[in-house]
Amino acid sequence: MNEDPPQSEYFHFHIVDYCVFAAMLILSAVSGTYFGYFRRKTPVQIIPPSQGSNKKTGTDFGSLSMSEYLLGSRKLKSFPVAMSLVASYISGVTILGTPSEIYNYGIQYWLMVVPILLMGIAVSFVYLPVFMSLKVGSSYEYLELRFSSAVRSMASFMFVLDEIFFLPIIVYVPALAFNQVTGVDLHLIAGIVCIVCVFYTTIGGIKAVVHTDAWQIVVMFISVFVVATLGTIALGGPAEVFRRATEGNRIDLFNFNPSFYERHTFWGVLIGGFMYWTSFNSVNQTMVQRYMSLPNLKTARISIAMYTVGISLFVSACCYAGVLIYAYYYKCDPSAAGLIQADDQLFPNYVMETVGDLKGVPGLFIAGVFGAALSSLSVVLNSTSAVLLEDILKGCFKVQPNERWAAIFVKSSIILLGCVAMALIFVVERLGGILSVATSLTAIAAATTFGVFTLGMLVPWSNTKGAIAGVLAGALMSGWVSLGSQAAVANGYVVPHKLDISTENCPAFNSTAPDYPDESDVFPLYRFSFHWINPIGIISVLIVGSIVSLLTGPRDLKQIDPELISPVIHRFLPSECFIHYGTTSMERNQLNEDASQEDERLEFHDRVSYLASSPPVSSKVSPSVESRAEKPSPKTPSPSSPPQASPTGVRLGD
């Protein structure tokens, strides 16, 4: 490494950098305003246009229809949804955590692209067909159709808690990066992120989230690509980068050590990575909600294929960035030299040292990190609010709000979740190792919910008692191992074994070897790599759920609706059951239609009451009021133009 320039030169944002960063925030806010007020689809008036008044229907608080707001009326396009899927998964954890993981532990983690590709196949052909056939609005609705409302409530509560835990990490990461390169207070910038994200998510709904994500992912790709390209050129090309990494023992892609204790091995990354990525992308509401916004199964599969390729490329770019950072610091570790205090500051520090003098480039990098955070945060806010409405309020507490109060509830939930994210920042900033912390906490909910969905779709004889027992077993096992591991690390009983670093060129520095504790007395499960936490939870759900189902009376396979079972299992089902195919959807649609007609009837009478009690308007519209009062049906469709029913029962216009 060349002689270090003064540190003050690195950590300085130019006016151009601030402008690039501000432009990203402004564009995000403008996107929400555009889709919230200028491109929203308005439901057809329940009062016939020929007899209706000029009174605006619905609520002024954002989009008028919950189907439009939460699902885009299931008419979104495959490419923007694919880009949104990529952007939502690529949070600041990915951009800042992945390079530091490669820097400290080698490129074994890069093998993750293989399980990502396998995940895309599994999601498209095992899980997605069930959701698309049932046309669920919330993925957890499936659990009630397959098992019971109790199982649905357990999984949805677990999802909400998981997202609440993950929210502050999403916000903290970009705030940390911005603080590293500008010195601006971490809590101030975290507040700005939350306010901007809550604003455009609340105003624009799923359309604002998807289309904002689509251009934010472009910013992310460009930011990482520009920094990596300039850094590679400065070091003399990729050959020199990998030569230095090889000298530092970072190039070990096929570590076949069978130990569960080693952080990254071929088996841990391949098996644990596949289960983790599949559990997140197959049944998690943040992903399923975007799948359901697409019109059909074919379009959804195309979107998942594009998403799989896109996320593989971006993870590879972040992994290469980790190799590049090591090649730059291979003679003087920045942490040992006192340049950084946490691993997650490694990438920002590298950016300011290498391209800090190029006006606009540091701003572009920070904009990319913030874009990743905004995209992930907006998706979590939108999806969690949908679960709170459909699964908690309606599913668990059996409250059926009308359209206006449902919209207020959803948007109030988004604002409240934003406030919770800010409050929990003070907890997260005291934790280290963002990648492992986020993965461990998410593994508890992801493993358990994925396990029970898999139990329902791939184990036909499973019943409600087995599902409940499996959920409890999976949550206890994954939670026990995950939280126990974090406690062991926090107390210093277990310390991740980083690869050797060099301080040869660090000025006036005395190198000392790291002192690792004796871990032989630590409970074995607490020493497991975080890759194995997710498989432990999933396997616990499947084993316990299957056994309890068999002991308590397995499901009669001749009476089960095959629509609730994954198509890959259909060949093993008895032929008698296929006479019941689609009965679950028919019963559900009938219930939704009955609820829809009741809502329309109540809304119609509310409108009549309003018009009848409004003196300035009553003299003009009372005849139409009387005619409508004689005809309770709010709108009689003509045979030539039948109305479309949305999943929420609200009739939408073309």
ChimeraX attribute file (.defattr): number of C-alpha atoms within 10 A of each C-alpha:
attribute: neighborCount
match mode: 1-to-1
recipient: residues
	/A:1	13
	/A:2	8
	/A:3	8
	/A:4	10
	/A:5	9
	/A:6	9
	/A:7	12
	/A:8	8
	/A:9	12
	/A:10	21
	/A:11	21
	/A:12	17
	/A:13	21
	/A:14	17
	/A:15	12
	/A:16	16
	/A:17	22
	/A:18	18
	/A:19	14
	/A:20	19
	/A:21	21
	/A:22	14
	/A:23	13
	/A:24	21
	/A:25	19
	/A:26	11
	/A:27	15
	/A:28	26
	/A:29	22
	/A:30	18
	/A:31	20
	/A:32	28
	/A:33	20
	/A:34	16
	/A:35	25
	/A:36	25
	/A:37	15
	/A:38	10
	/A:39	13
	/A:40	20
	/A:41	20
	/A:42	16
	/A:43	19
	/A:44	16
	/A:45	17
	/A:46	19
	/A:47	21
	/A:48	14
	/A:49	11
	/A:50	7
	/A:51	12
	/A:52	15
	/A:53	17
	/A:54	6
	/A:55	8
	/A:56	8
	/A:57	16
	/A:58	18
	/A:59	15
	/A:60	12
	/A:61	14
	/A:62	22
	/A:63	25
	/A:64	20
	/A:65	27
	/A:66	22
	/A:67	24
	/A:68	26
	/A:69	27
	/A:70	26
	/A:71	25
	/A:72	23
	/A:73	23
	/A:74	21
	/A:75	13
	/A:76	21
	/A:77	15
	/A:78	24
	/A:79	18
	/A:80	19
	/A:81	27
	/A:82	28
	/A:83	25
	/A:84	28
	/A:85	31
	/A:86	26
	/A:87	31
	/A:88	27
	/A:89	21
	/A:90	22
	/A:91	27
	/A:92	31
	/A:93	26
	/A:94	22
	/A:95	27
	/A:96	26
	/A:97	25
	/A:98	25
	/A:99	29
	/A:100	28
	/A:101	27
	/A:102	25
	/A:103	29
	/A:104	19
	/A:105	22
	/A:106	26
	/A:107	24
	/A:108	22
	/A:109	24
	/A:110	21
	/A:111	19
	/A:112	23
	/A:113	22
	/A:114	14
	/A:115	21
	/A:116	24
	/A:117	18
	/A:118	16
	/A:119	23
	/A:120	22
	/A:121	17
	/A:122	16
	/A:123	20
	/A:124	19
	/A:125	15
	/A:126	18
	/A:127	23
	/A:128	23
	/A:129	23
	/A:130	20
	/A:131	23
	/A:132	19
	/A:133	14
	/A:134	20
	/A:135	19
	/A:136	17
	/A:137	26
	/A:138	25
	/A:139	26
	/A:140	27
	/A:141	24
	/A:142	24
	/A:143	26
	/A:144	17
	/A:145	17
	/A:146	24
	/A:147	19
	/A:148	17
	/A:149	19
	/A:150	16
	/A:151	24
	/A:152	26
	/A:153	20
	/A:154	19
	/A:155	26
	/A:156	29
	/A:157	16
	/A:158	18
	/A:159	26
	/A:160	20
	/A:161	15
	/A:162	19
	/A:163	21
	/A:164	19
	/A:165	18
	/A:166	21
	/A:167	24
	/A:168	26
	/A:169	28
	/A:170	27
	/A:171	32
	/A:172	28
	/A:173	30
	/A:174	29
	/A:175	27
	/A:176	24
	/A:177	24
	/A:178	26
	/A:179	20
	/A:180	22
	/A:181	21
	/A:182	15
	/A:183	13
	/A:184	13
	/A:185	13
	/A:186	20
	/A:187	18
	/A:188	12
	/A:189	18
	/A:190	23
	/A:191	20
	/A:192	14
	/A:193	25
	/A:194	22
	/A:195	16
	/A:196	18
	/A:197	27
	/A:198	25
	/A:199	21
	/A:200	25
	/A:201	34
	/A:202	28
	/A:203	22
	/A:204	29
	/A:205	29
	/A:206	30
	/A:207	28
	/A:208	28
	/A:209	31
	/A:210	28
	/A:211	21
	/A:212	29
	/A:213	30
	/A:214	22
	/A:215	19
	/A:216	28
	/A:217	24
	/A:218	14
	/A:219	22
	/A:220	24
	/A:221	18
	/A:222	15
	/A:223	20
	/A:224	21
	/A:225	17
	/A:226	15
	/A:227	19
	/A:228	20
	/A:229	14
	/A:230	13
	/A:231	23
	/A:232	20
	/A:233	12
	/A:234	12
	/A:235	15
	/A:236	10
	/A:237	13
	/A:238	15
	/A:239	11
	/A:240	15
	/A:241	21
	/A:242	18
	/A:243	14
	/A:244	20
	/A:245	23
	/A:246	15
	/A:247	11
	/A:248	19
	/A:249	15
	/A:250	24
	/A:251	18
	/A:252	14
	/A:253	15
	/A:254	13
	/A:255	13
	/A:256	11
	/A:257	13
	/A:258	11
	/A:259	13
	/A:260	18
	/A:261	19
	/A:262	17
	/A:263	20
	/A:264	27
	/A:265	24
	/A:266	19
	/A:267	18
	/A:268	27
	/A:269	25
	/A:270	20
	/A:271	17
	/A:272	22
	/A:273	25
	/A:274	24
	/A:275	26
	/A:276	26
	/A:277	20
	/A:278	24
	/A:279	26
	/A:280	23
	/A:281	25
	/A:282	25
	/A:283	26
	/A:284	21
	/A:285	26
	/A:286	28
	/A:287	21
	/A:288	23
	/A:289	24
	/A:290	27
	/A:291	29
	/A:292	27
	/A:293	26
	/A:294	23
	/A:295	17
	/A:296	16
	/A:297	19
	/A:298	14
	/A:299	16
	/A:300	25
	/A:301	22
	/A:302	15
	/A:303	24
	/A:304	27
	/A:305	17
	/A:306	20
	/A:307	24
	/A:308	21
	/A:309	16
	/A:310	19
	/A:311	21
	/A:312	19
	/A:313	14
	/A:314	22
	/A:315	21
	/A:316	18
	/A:317	20
	/A:318	25
	/A:319	28
	/A:320	23
	/A:321	27
	/A:322	30
	/A:323	27
	/A:324	27
	/A:325	25
	/A:326	28
	/A:327	25
	/A:328	22
	/A:329	20
	/A:330	21
	/A:331	18
	/A:332	19
	/A:333	21
	/A:334	21
	/A:335	15
	/A:336	17
	/A:337	17
	/A:338	10
	/A:339	13
	/A:340	16
	/A:341	13
	/A:342	14
	/A:343	19
	/A:344	26
	/A:345	23
	/A:346	25
	/A:347	22
	/A:348	24
	/A:349	21
	/A:350	20
	/A:351	23
	/A:352	23
	/A:353	19
	/A:354	16
	/A:355	18
	/A:356	23
	/A:357	17
	/A:358	13
	/A:359	16
	/A:360	20
	/A:361	22
	/A:362	32
	/A:363	26
	/A:364	25
	/A:365	29
	/A:366	28
	/A:367	26
	/A:368	27
	/A:369	29
	/A:370	28
	/A:371	31
	/A:372	29
	/A:373	32
	/A:374	31
	/A:375	32
	/A:376	27
	/A:377	30
	/A:378	31
	/A:379	28
	/A:380	25
	/A:381	28
	/A:382	25
	/A:383	28
	/A:384	26
	/A:385	24
	/A:386	28
	/A:387	25
	/A:388	20
	/A:389	22
	/A:390	23
	/A:391	27
	/A:392	20
	/A:393	17
	/A:394	15
	/A:395	21
	/A:396	18
	/A:397	10
	/A:398	11
	/A:399	12
	/A:400	15
	/A:401	15
	/A:402	13
	/A:403	19
	/A:404	16
	/A:405	13
	/A:406	20
	/A:407	24
	/A:408	16
	/A:409	17
	/A:410	26
	/A:411	24
	/A:412	14
	/A:413	20
	/A:414	25
	/A:415	19
	/A:416	14
	/A:417	22
	/A:418	25
	/A:419	16
	/A:420	15
	/A:421	24
	/A:422	22
	/A:423	14
	/A:424	18
	/A:425	22
	/A:426	13
	/A:427	11
	/A:428	18
	/A:429	15
	/A:430	7
	/A:431	12
	/A:432	14
	/A:433	14
	/A:434	26
	/A:435	19
	/A:436	17
	/A:437	19
	/A:438	16
	/A:439	19
	/A:440	25
	/A:441	22
	/A:442	23
	/A:443	31
	/A:444	28
	/A:445	30
	/A:446	30
	/A:447	30
	/A:448	34
	/A:449	32
	/A:450	29
	/A:451	29
	/A:452	30
	/A:453	24
	/A:454	21
	/A:455	24
	/A:456	27
	/A:457	24
	/A:458	20
	/A:459	19
	/A:460	24
	/A:461	17
	/A:462	28
	/A:463	24
	/A:464	23
	/A:465	21
	/A:466	29
	/A:467	29
	/A:468	24
	/A:469	21
	/A:470	30
	/A:471	29
	/A:472	18
	/A:473	22
	/A:474	32
	/A:475	25
	/A:476	16
	/A:477	22
	/A:478	28
	/A:479	24
	/A:480	16
	/A:481	26
	/A:482	29
	/A:483	16
	/A:484	16
	/A:485	24
	/A:486	19
	/A:487	14
	/A:488	18
	/A:489	15
	/A:490	13
	/A:491	9
	/A:492	13
	/A:493	18
	/A:494	20
	/A:495	16
	/A:496	15
	/A:497	13
	/A:498	13
	/A:499	13
	/A:500	13
	/A:501	21
	/A:502	15
	/A:503	20
	/A:504	15
	/A:505	17
	/A:506	20
	/A:507	11
	/A:508	9
	/A:509	13
	/A:510	10
	/A:511	13
	/A:512	8
	/A:513	7
	/A:514	9
	/A:515	8
	/A:516	12
	/A:517	10
	/A:518	10
	/A:519	15
	/A:520	10
	/A:521	7
	/A:522	13
	/A:523	13
	/A:524	13
	/A:525	16
	/A:526	23
	/A:527	25
	/A:528	18
	/A:529	23
	/A:530	29
	/A:531	28
	/A:532	26
	/A:533	29
	/A:534	35
	/A:535	25
	/A:536	21
	/A:537	32
	/A:538	31
	/A:539	19
	/A:540	24
	/A:541	31
	/A:542	28
	/A:543	17
	/A:544	19
	/A:545	29
	/A:546	24
	/A:547	15
	/A:548	20
	/A:549	23
	/A:550	15
	/A:551	10
	/A:552	13
	/A:553	13
	/A:554	18
	/A:555	16
	/A:556	12
	/A:557	16
	/A:558	15
	/A:559	14
	/A:560	23
	/A:561	19
	/A:562	26
	/A:563	22
	/A:564	24
	/A:565	23
	/A:566	21
	/A:567	18
	/A:568	13
	/A:569	14
	/A:570	16
	/A:571	8
	/A:572	9
	/A:573	15
	/A:574	13
	/A:575	12
	/A:576	11
	/A:577	16
	/A:578	16
	/A:579	13
	/A:580	14
	/A:581	15
	/A:582	16
	/A:583	14
	/A:584	18
	/A:585	18
	/A:586	12
	/A:587	11
	/A:588	14
	/A:589	15
	/A:590	12
	/A:591	12
	/A:592	17
	/A:593	18
	/A:594	13
	/A:595	15
	/A:596	19
	/A:597	16
	/A:598	13
	/A:599	17
	/A:600	23
	/A:601	16
	/A:602	14
	/A:603	17
	/A:604	20
	/A:605	15
	/A:606	12
	/A:607	19
	/A:608	19
	/A:609	12
	/A:610	13
	/A:611	20
	/A:612	16
	/A:613	11
	/A:614	11
	/A:615	10
	/A:616	9
	/A:617	13
	/A:618	15
	/A:619	11
	/A:620	12
	/A:621	15
	/A:622	14
	/A:623	12
	/A:624	18
	/A:625	20
	/A:626	12
	/A:627	11
	/A:628	20
	/A:629	14
	/A:630	9
	/A:631	11
	/A:632	12
	/A:633	14
	/A:634	19
	/A:635	18
	/A:636	11
	/A:637	9
	/A:638	8
	/A:639	7
	/A:640	6
	/A:641	8
	/A:642	9
	/A:643	17
	/A:644	12
	/A:645	16
	/A:646	20
	/A:647	20
	/A:648	18
	/A:649	21
	/A:650	23
	/A:651	21
	/A:652	18
	/A:653	12
	/A:654	10
